[in-house]
Amino acid sequence: MATGHDLDRRGADAILTRLDAMGLARMIAESEAMTLAAHGPIVTYSRKVFIPLTRLCRDVCHYCTFATTPRQAGPAYLSRDEVLAIARAGEAAGCREALFTLGDRPEDRYAAAREALAASGHASTLAYLRDMARAVLDETGLLPHLNPGLMDADDYAALRPVSASMGIMLESASDRLCEPGGPHFGSPDKRPAARIATIEAAGRAGVPFTTGLLIGIGETRAERIEALVAIRDLHARHGHIQEVIVQNFRAKPDTRMAGHAEPSLDEHLWTIAAARLVLGPAMTIQAPPNLHDRAELTALLRAGVNDWGGVSPVTPDHVNPEAPWPHLEVLAEATAEAGRTLLQRLAIGPAHARAVDRWADPALATRIRRLVDGRGLPKTDDWAAGEGGAVPAIGLDAEPKATAGIAAILAKAGSGATLDEGEIVALFRAERGDLAAIVRTADELRRQVNGDRVSYAVNRNINYTNICLYKCGFCAFSKGSTKAERGPAYRLDLDEVGRRAAEAAERGATEVCLQGGIHPSFDGDTYLAIVAAVRAAAPSIHIHAFSPLEVTHGAQTLGLPLEDYLARLKAAGLSTLPGTAAEILDPEVRAILCPDKLTADEWIEVMRTAHGVGLRSTATIMFGHVDGYEHWARHLLRVRALQTETGGFTEFVPLPFVHMEAPLWRKGKARSGPSYREAVLMHAVARIVLHPVIANIQTSWVKMGPDGARAILDAGANDLGGVLMDESITRSAGGQNGQCFDRAQMIALAADAGRPAYQRTTLYQPVDPRPAPFLEPLA
């Protein structure tokens, strides 16, 4: 017997035969398994307002109470002020979407519509819709979703710049329902071929699209499968279907179908499961929660639903006015009772938000990108890396009770086994009980490996030049020339580098960290001279210097193999390498973030070679910009694989993207850094994924702020990094945290977490601290 997973390759008749053989119980079991595998326990909804721009329509569907006549409707269209009043009320109530509902081209039927459009200076309903959507975009924080009926390529071209998504219900693939006596007789816009053409045109136009079925209006199960196959094939060609609604017919008074029987719950469940099995695990399947009793919502979720659609705290469901929306608290509780977690989404679904350059007009793409996290779901807090301030609540006080899938992953990692990409991505998606369980597991692994002591280093940063040949999109520190760009450009001479190193040693530093831009005049001898200058000025200090980019540049300019050049650096006095320039070790991300920089493979090879000549190094990840959870997983796996091979990494350091002055963000091409939830998870998941091969996980007080760093000490981190004395790279990107975090502050921060602190060397050996603490940043 074939399972549901192969139904996406079959025709409608074969599918129905398979489903009949499976029976409802098996259909639901397979659908639920597919849903959980692709979406985990997350169920989404959109907090929105409904804006009924016009209730006039040229169609006469026999179950509809939305469409009406000019005599009953009053003004043919909402005014601009009325539209904005609804939108502003929604914004005040925390809504993010403005759903424009309207009849299909009423001017073709009603003189009142034509006269109202002429009076407002618009040639059509769609032209008026465009202006009202633009007003909502310009004057509120809401993203419009448009449901204007049949459209062609020109219509999409006009409306795409003012909407995050659009939609039209296919409802049915049955022409039979358009014949006399059928529910769609007299409604030319309900012809399946016309609606399929509209959905096809949306795909060609690159519009994220919502469609679906209306069941129980006289169609057969075979006709439902035909509709699902049509949607499946449209999505296979264009990838634009962001969700499929399976809506159950509700009989309404004062309609021709007031006495028509409504579909049973089992019939609805059968169709939802069929939709999941036909459309596949990744598709978002929606059912309106207000069309069922609360007690039935669990059954809908088990059948394959992973989205509740739009729920409004402000406006009624204008299509089903007899069925009020459940309060969001009640919906969250009902979702939780089913073992799921309710999260808000935008009008554009998460998969399309993650690829927003393809699926939105450029100006709108920037707006969407700055709203979302790495999942494509809206960030729910105002926290940003580098800004400091109090950290938001993210549910870490929830009971650390993992769902079955997450519990199995945590058990596997705890045994020291290597996780796969999908398992790591699942950890990054975690919320509520899963999130708390991941953090607790990371903390337990930290305690097993490191005990309760918190380490820190006393060091000084020496960034010897900010002039750089490269144009990394995340970097606000580097300058392209000696001209002032975002502040003065500079290059320290060797005497000044040596003076700063000596000064650091006099103040009790055990390490200097040296990095800089790739200056046009630098070659391999430059880096050798820098090491010599530091070693001469401060013979005992640990020299932690040169990213793999600088090492590669130095070797290439001297025509040396990496091994030979690294051996020269070591002989000159280099002690360890920082793990910077890694960013994200994935070509998809680097092609956008730093296309002219060394590749991920080249970074790995520098580190492998350095470890081979006896130079240990750190490893980093810089995350929260143009990356996704799959890229984070690949990065962690590459670091783990190299550490398993060489054992050369001393620590892993997550560096959340500081966005404020980053060129790529200012151009609208990067997210606004990770959410606080993502920053916490990165440290915790790194501890879990890299266990037991990397013992030390560091949290950056510069990026996380003192409050954030303190919280991370309970999420897998055992190290607070260095006091730094001078920190300029994060501050150049807009970070607000101080340039120095002295010894006393390190000890106090650890004590606030209930942990003792100790000073360490770069190689994690304890140091007897000098009596005098650091005071001020050094110039």
Salt bridges, closest charged atoms under 4 A:
ASP6 OD2 - ARG10 NH2 3.09
ASP8 OD1 - ARG9 NH1 3.79
GLU30 OE2 - ARG26 NE 3.21
GLU32 OE1 - ARG302 NE 3.33
GLU32 OE2 - ARG340 NH2 3.66
GLU97 OE2 - LYS48 NZ 3.16
ASP104 OD1 - ARG58 NH2 3.93
ASP104 OD1 - ARG105 NE 3.99
ASP108 OD2 - ARG58 NH1 2.50
ASP131 OD2 - HIS122 NE2 2.67
ASP138 OD1 - ARG134 NH1 3.38
GLU139 OE2 - ARG80 NH2 2.75
GLU139 OE1 - ARG88 NH2 2.51
ASP155 OD2 - ARG105 NH2 2.96
GLU171 OE1 - HIS184 NE2 2.98
GLU171 OE2 - LYS190 NZ 3.19
ASP189 OD1 - ARG58 NH2 2.59
GLU200 OE1 - ARG237 NH2 2.84
GLU200 OE2 - HIS238 NE2 2.43
GLU219 OE2 - ARG224 NE 2.77
GLU223 OE1 - ARG176 NH2 2.66
ASP233 OD1 - ARG232 NE 2.94
GLU243 OE1 - ARG345 NH2 3.18
GLU262 OE2 - ARG250 NE 3.62
GLU267 OE2 - ARG221 NE 2.89
GLU267 OE2 - ARG224 NH1 2.88
GLU296 OE1 - HIS292 ND1 2.76
ASP307 OD1 - ARG345 NE 2.75
GLU333 OE1 - ARG294 NH1 3.60
GLU337 OE2 - ARG294 NH2 2.36
ASP357 OD1 - ARG369 NH2 2.57
ASP357 OD1 - LYS669 NZ 3.94
ASP373 OD2 - ARG375 NH2 2.89
GLU421 OE1 - ARG634 NE 3.14
GLU423 OE1 - LYS412 NZ 3.02
GLU431 OE2 - ARG375 NH1 2.93
GLU431 OE2 - ARG677 NE 3.28
ASP443 OD1 - ARG446 NH2 2.66
ASP443 OD2 - ARG447 NH2 3.34
GLU444 OE2 - ARG440 NE 3.97
ASP452 OD1 - ARG446 NH1 2.89
ASP452 OD1 - ARG447 NE 3.32
GLU496 OE2 - ARG499 NH2 2.79
GLU496 OE2 - ARG500 NE 2.77
GLU503 OE1 - ARG460 NH1 2.93
GLU503 OE1 - ARG499 NH1 3.50
GLU583 OE2 - LYS597 NZ 2.53
ASP586 OD1 - HIS631 NE2 3.96
ASP586 OD2 - ARG634 NH1 3.06
GLU588 OE1 - HIS631 NE2 2.79
GLU588 OE1 - ARG634 NH1 3.76
ASP601 OD1 - ARG638 NH2 2.80
GLU605 OE1 - ARG608 NH1 2.79
ASP627 OD2 - HIS625 NE2 3.62
ASP627 OD1 - ARG671 NH2 3.12
GLU630 OE2 - HIS631 NE2 3.77
GLU645 OE2 - ARG608 NE 2.78
GLU651 OE1 - ARG760 NH2 3.54
GLU661 OE1 - ARG666 NH1 2.92
ASP714 OD2 - ARG710 NH1 2.81
ASP714 OD1 - ARG755 NH1 3.97
ASP719 OD1 - ARG760 NE 2.65
ASP726 OD2 - ARG460 NE 2.56
ASP752 OD2 - ARG710 NE 3.68
